[in-house]
Amino acid sequence: MDIALPVLGGLGLFLYGMNLMGTGLQKAAGEKLKKLIEVLTNNRLMGVIVGTLVTMVVQSSSATTVMVIGFVNAGLMSLSQAAGVIMGANIGTTITAQLIAFKLTDYAPLAVAIGVGIWIATSKKKAKNMAEILIGFGILFIGMDMMGSGLKPLADLPAFSNIMVSLENPVLAMLVGLGLTTIVQSSSASIGLLQALAGQGLLNINVAFPILFGDNIGTTTTAMISSVGANKTAKRAAIIHFLFNLVGTIIFMTVLKTPIQNIVTKLSPNDVQRQIANAHTLFNLINVLIQLPFAGLLVKAAKAIVPGDDKLEGQEAKFLDFRIIETPSIALGQVRKEIARMGSYVEDNLGKARRAFVEGKYDEIEPALEQEQKINKLQREITDYLVRLSNAPLSDEEHNQVNVFFNNINDIERVGDHAENIIELAEERMEGNLQFTEEAIDELHEIFGKCQQGFQKAMEAFKTNGEALAKEVLVIEDEVDALETKNRTNHIDRLNKGLCSTGPGIIFLDAISNLERVSDHCSNIALYVLDNYKTKPRNI
């Protein structure tokens, strides 16, 4: 227990510190992280650079790879792009081992003290993000120190000496590394444990080197597990990660082990912790240099292992994947795309409602009702996603944006409901063989046209944050209000003169009332754009 408790406690602090530091870095990076992904092209070298930088921010190659699977699953990234990012993630993860090798344990309490002091003293979000980075950094090294202290007594245990002797077998050592990383789900943590052993003089580079190889294979299990339930392209991304590290391990164990081991020993002859860090970095860097030109073969191999085409079943949403929530700024961009997609369904249904109700094209009724079911399902899925996203580490601006999205999808869904109401009125017209006067048809076309124009501009304003478009929507809303009042008056006048009957008259009034509500919801969407996501919607 004297060994197990401090080692387990130290490992827990290490993982928590790494996670806290990564969260702080991610929140500090914010929109910059999103732009990094957006500049990604089919150039695999750019993908490697992006993967490296993103992993340095999130402090975990597993987290980056899981995000990549989410990106692929959501259609944000192609398999070819994913290959480059995954390779870069392996380079980025080595930064943690390099930090540990600097032996900054003496400064860890100071980092925590400064971080906590900043956290208490300020309410500014940026300062709090910096405080999180410092606190996480300090806790990481305190955990390393605790692990080292806990492992020290192992030197006096004959059983441990026997284990070290058995690990002179490189295959066995590699399997130990694989198993350890699979258990702790972090190659950085397992390599940190190796460095803690080395710091106590319990491990040499000859034993550590094959364990490092196993660590790199073991880190792929997180992505493999994450790909369960994803589409086939996302599963292939996980396979690419596994194949990349497996091939690299084979190359290093058969060809490059001795030369690389000699290099790291000469660079830091008396520092095994630094030797482990350098070996980890060189393994991943050289592995990328060797395999990057053959990334296309990895993609082909992954497609052969996971054959067939993707079939999206169950989920209506196209752009949403819960793995992307790890990077909230990107997740918000995906939500915006999904809301825009939902809006396109609603816009289409408004057109169907017009053709069915005004023009008597009743064959539009059934497709419109089926599409309304898709709209409702999309609303539920986007809402569920936003609920999960709201619990992620968000900046104040991002929290505000989540709240706005909640209201936007409500307004868009309500427009869909009003279109459905008009479709149902079209059914009444069809069943009763009800006819409108030419004047009524002209009035319906006019108000319908204005509402469709208003919704189209509102959605375009939402997608682009277009202030001018949003102002046009408000003008259209006033015009629709005036048309609704005028059409209602004209209709009552026609009834009084006996120019139309009561049956068509009732559904005419219901239709223009629904259209006026459509325009009000368009106005709500526009107001959020104009007021920079601060205006509350009207109660409708």
Secondary structure as UniProt FT lines:
FT   TURN            2..3
FT   HELIX           4..29
FT   HELIX           31..38
FT   HELIX           44..58
FT   HELIX           61..73
FT   TURN            74..75
FT   HELIX           79..92
FT   HELIX           94..101
FT   HELIX           105..107
FT   HELIX           108..121
FT   HELIX           125..151
FT   HELIX           152..156
FT   HELIX           158..166
FT   TURN            167..168
FT   HELIX           170..184
FT   HELIX           187..199
FT   TURN            200..201
FT   HELIX           205..218
FT   HELIX           220..226
FT   TURN            227..229
FT   HELIX           232..251
FT   HELIX           252..256
FT   HELIX           257..267
FT   TURN            269..270
FT   HELIX           272..291
FT   HELIX           292..294
FT   HELIX           295..305
FT   HELIX           322..326
FT   HELIX           328..357
FT   HELIX           362..364
FT   HELIX           365..390
FT   HELIX           396..432
FT   HELIX           438..464
FT   HELIX           467..496
FT   TURN            497..498
FT   HELIX           502..530
FT   TURN            531..532
//
